[in-house]
Structure formats: structure tokens, C-alpha cells
Amino acid sequence: MSPELERLLNALWEKRNCEPKDRARWQATAERLIQDALAKHPRLSRDHFMDAVMPRYEEFCRMRRKRHTALPPRG
């Protein structure tokens, strides 16, 4: 996975799961990363880009949840 994609996926995850007070910051970060990616591919529409990103985001979320559930209980 490219570092740029990983940063975008993390920003999308944080936007969805962060404290409400931090949501605007993560929204702005995700939007900036999307715009940066689109600037590198001027013929790519935002909808097509997000269509390509979303399956990777879903897998990213599954891996995050799996990592959290794999942690041993504190004791």
C-alpha cells in the first residue's frame, strides 16, 4: 500500500471514529488528501477515485477492527 493511500484511509477512519470535537479537522485532512490525489490524475473524476478507494477503506476498517479484537484483555 502506498503511503499516500494509507494516510487517506487513516484520515477517513479517524473522521468516522474520532471524538466529535476532532471531526472537522479529520474531514479537512481527508478532503486535502483526496484533492492531492485527484491533482495527480486530472482525468480521474472524484466519483471514480472514491469508487476505487472504498473497497480498500473497507478492508482497512476490517483490519483495524481485527487488530483491536486481537489484543489480550488488560489485567
N, C-alpha and C positions, 0 to 999 in steps of 0.2 A: 504494500500500500504506500502510495506517495505521501510525503509529509504534509503536502497541501490538502490532500483528501482527508487525512487523519485529523488535521486541525479543523476542517469543516465539519466532519462527523462529530467531533467532540463539542464544537460550538452548538450544533443542532441539539445534541443530547443535553448539554448544560441548559440551553434555552428552555427545554421541556421539563427539566428536573430540578432547576435551581430554585432558590428562595425567590419569592415574588419581587423583592427589592432589587434583585440582580437581573431580572428578566430583560429589561430594556438594553442593558449592556451586552448580554449574550445575543440578543436579537440583532443589535448593531454589528457585532463581531461576525455573526453568521452571514449577514447581508453583505458585509465588506468582502468576506471570503468568496461568496458567490459571485459578486461583481468582478473580483480579481480573476476568477476562473473564466468567466464569460469574456473578459477583455482579452484573454489569451486565445480565445476561439470565437472570433467575431461572427462567424456564420452559424453558430450554435444558438438556438433560442433558449431562453430560461426554462421553458417547459420541458424541452428535450434534455437539457442538462439535469434538471431535478428528477426527471424520469430515470435517468441513469444513476443518479446519486441515491435515490430512495431504497433500492434493494440493498445497497451497501450499508446504508444507515440502519436498516432493519437488522442486518447481520451484526453490525457494530453493537446495537442495543442488546441483541441476544447474548453476545459475548460479554458485555458489561454485566448483564444480569447473572450469567453463569459464573462469572468471576466473583460476584458478591455472594452468591449462594454457596460457592465452594469454600469460602472462608470458614475456619473452625469457630465454634462459639467461644466467646470470651469467658474466662472462668477464673 
